[in-house]
Amino acid sequence: YGRIYTLQVLVCIIAIVGLTAAQQADLVKYENDNTGLGNFRFSFEQSDGTRHEQIGELRNAGTENAYVVLRGFYSFIAPDGILRVVKYVADENGYQPEQGEGPGALPPSAAASLLG
């Protein structure tokens, strides 16, 4: 009985280590262009398909009402295998996400328009 229990524990540990290793991803692309004057462009992509791209634009510069408008998207492959995409704007009206899913949820032209 003790050997079977030990074997079960060992199998569970190996499975957990294997799942942890499978969930790790490498950074394959990283860009960060920040002038320090309020405007910026940021993006990264991982080997597991996770992506995030964002631009920031300073509005009302030099006034007490200055703020930064953020536009971008992030995407990832969900555990069910479906590509999940969230496009968003964050501005004086708050955070405004729009979720999509599946192949083509965010066409390249849409991504290009987000990034100028």
Backbone torsions as a table, in degrees:
resi	resn	phi	psi	omega
1	TYR	NA	-42.3	-179.6
2	GLY	-63.1	-37.6	179.9
3	ARG	-69.1	-38.4	179.0
4	ILE	-65.5	-43.8	178.4
5	TYR	-61.0	-44.5	178.9
6	THR	-61.4	-41.8	178.6
7	LEU	-64.3	-41.3	178.4
8	GLN	-62.8	-42.9	178.1
9	VAL	-63.0	-43.4	179.7
10	LEU	-62.3	-43.4	178.4
11	VAL	-62.8	-41.7	178.1
12	CYS	-62.7	-42.7	179.3
13	ILE	-63.8	-44.0	178.7
14	ILE	-62.8	-40.7	179.2
15	ALA	-64.3	-42.8	179.3
16	ILE	-64.2	-44.3	178.1
17	VAL	-62.4	-41.3	179.2
18	GLY	-63.9	-42.3	177.9
19	LEU	-65.4	-40.9	178.6
20	THR	-61.9	-44.2	179.4
21	ALA	-64.9	-37.1	-178.9
22	ALA	-69.0	-24.4	-177.3
23	GLN	-87.5	-7.9	179.0
24	GLN	-78.5	146.5	179.9
25	ALA	-135.7	149.0	177.3
26	ASP	-93.8	148.8	174.8
27	LEU	-80.0	120.0	-178.2
28	VAL	-106.9	-17.2	178.8
29	LYS	-151.7	136.5	176.0
30	TYR	-148.0	127.4	176.4
31	GLU	-135.3	137.7	178.1
32	ASN	-147.0	103.7	-179.6
33	ASP	-113.5	102.7	-177.0
34	ASN	-128.3	113.9	-178.7
35	THR	-75.1	-15.7	-176.2
36	GLY	81.5	3.0	-179.2
37	LEU	-109.8	15.9	176.8
38	GLY	110.1	-31.3	179.5
39	ASN	-94.4	144.2	177.7
40	PHE	-156.1	165.3	175.4
41	ARG	-139.3	131.1	-175.0
42	PHE	-139.6	139.5	173.4
43	SER	-158.1	153.9	170.4
44	PHE	-150.4	157.2	175.8
45	GLU	-140.9	139.2	-179.8
46	GLN	-112.1	162.1	-177.8
47	SER	-64.9	-18.5	178.9
48	ASP	-88.7	6.5	178.3
49	GLY	94.1	-5.6	177.4
50	THR	-66.9	133.8	178.9
51	ARG	-137.8	152.2	173.1
52	HIS	-149.6	127.0	176.2
53	GLU	-132.8	138.7	-176.4
54	GLN	-151.4	141.8	170.7
55	ILE	-122.6	148.9	176.9
56	GLY	-126.1	136.6	-178.6
57	GLU	-130.3	122.8	179.2
58	LEU	-74.1	129.5	177.3
59	ARG	-115.6	146.4	179.2
60	ASN	57.7	41.9	-179.1
61	ALA	-56.1	140.6	176.4
62	GLY	80.8	4.1	178.3
63	THR	-116.1	168.4	177.4
64	GLU	-75.4	-7.7	177.0
65	ASN	-100.9	21.1	-180.0
66	ALA	-68.4	142.6	175.8
67	TYR	-155.0	164.8	179.6
68	VAL	-111.1	130.1	174.2
69	VAL	-93.3	128.5	177.2
70	LEU	-108.2	135.7	174.0
71	ARG	-133.4	138.4	178.3
72	GLY	178.4	-166.4	175.9
73	PHE	-155.6	158.2	168.4
74	TYR	-137.4	150.8	-178.8
75	SER	-144.9	155.1	179.8
76	PHE	-160.0	160.0	174.6
77	ILE	-90.8	117.8	-179.1
78	ALA	-73.6	163.2	178.8
79	PRO	-56.0	-24.0	178.1
80	ASP	-83.3	2.7	176.4
81	GLY	87.7	0.8	-178.6
82	ILE	-92.9	137.0	175.6
83	LEU	-70.8	123.6	177.1
84	ARG	-107.2	132.5	-178.6
85	VAL	-130.0	132.4	174.5
86	VAL	-124.5	115.8	173.0
87	LYS	-95.6	147.4	-178.1
88	TYR	-151.8	158.7	168.9
89	VAL	-131.7	137.3	173.1
90	ALA	-128.8	117.0	-176.6
91	ASP	-146.5	-155.7	-178.5
92	GLU	-62.9	-14.9	178.5
93	ASN	-96.9	7.4	178.5
94	GLY	96.3	-169.7	-179.9
95	TYR	-85.1	125.2	-176.0
96	GLN	-126.1	88.2	-179.6
97	PRO	-85.4	154.1	173.6
98	GLU	-137.3	116.5	-175.0
99	GLN	-97.0	141.9	174.1
100	GLY	-136.1	171.0	178.3
101	GLU	-152.6	163.3	174.7
102	GLY	87.4	170.8	-180.0
103	PRO	-57.8	134.5	178.1
104	GLY	76.5	13.4	-179.0
105	ALA	-59.5	-31.1	175.7
106	LEU	-130.7	96.6	-179.2
107	PRO	-61.5	151.4	179.6
108	PRO	-53.5	-35.4	179.6
109	SER	-64.4	-35.0	177.5
110	ALA	-68.1	-41.5	178.0
111	ALA	-62.9	-42.5	179.8
112	ALA	-63.0	-40.2	179.8
113	SER	-67.9	-31.9	176.6
114	LEU	-65.2	-35.5	-175.2
115	LEU	-96.2	8.9	175.4
116	GLY	80.9	NA	NA
